[in-house]
Amino acid sequence: MAASTPAEGSRRTTARSGPADLDRRTVLAGALFGIGVAASMVDLFVFHLALQWHHFYDRSTTAVAITADGFFHAVAWSITVWGLFLLADVRRRAPVRWSRWTGAVLAGVGGFQLFDGVVDHKLLRIHQVRYGVEEIWVYDAVWIGSAVVVLLAGLLVLRRTRPAARSRG
């Protein structure tokens, strides 16, 4: 039995990386990438930096809020990069099902925004969507409502692109 070269083994699936494992890795890669993009680009860049509506932790001084944003940014980008490394690993092993990955990205974006809106904004109250407005419920409804729409869109795409069950013969 001849040893395979790296080029021959790069697209080969092993028992550990069978179709089900590759599908799970594709979904995880997309979800992590979506979470990272939602946290670092949507939440941090748009709402923390550009609009300056809130920080990750607004229950202390501005210096603490900016420091918390820095740690939040580091964690968010780490999650984004983790998702990209997983995607590269899947791509190395087999062709990527881009529609499946895209559904996972949408689910990750929506899931993060929903978690942030419900847990961080309402339960823990570490920050609100925006301060200095009379009707905060409007901002909460738009934040949480849009998160639910994106999450459901992602879950729908994932459902429609799931692998067919193997017949047991």
Secondary structure, 3 states (H helix, E strand, C coil): CCCCCHHHHCCCCCCCCCHHHHHHHHHHHHHHHHHHHHHHHHHHHHHHHHCCCCCCCCCCCHHHHHHHHHHHHHHHHHHHHHHHHHHHHHHHHCCCCHHHHHHHHHHHHHHHHHHHHHHHHHHCCCCCCCCCCCCHHHHHHHHHHHHHHHHHHHHHHHHHCCCCCCCCC
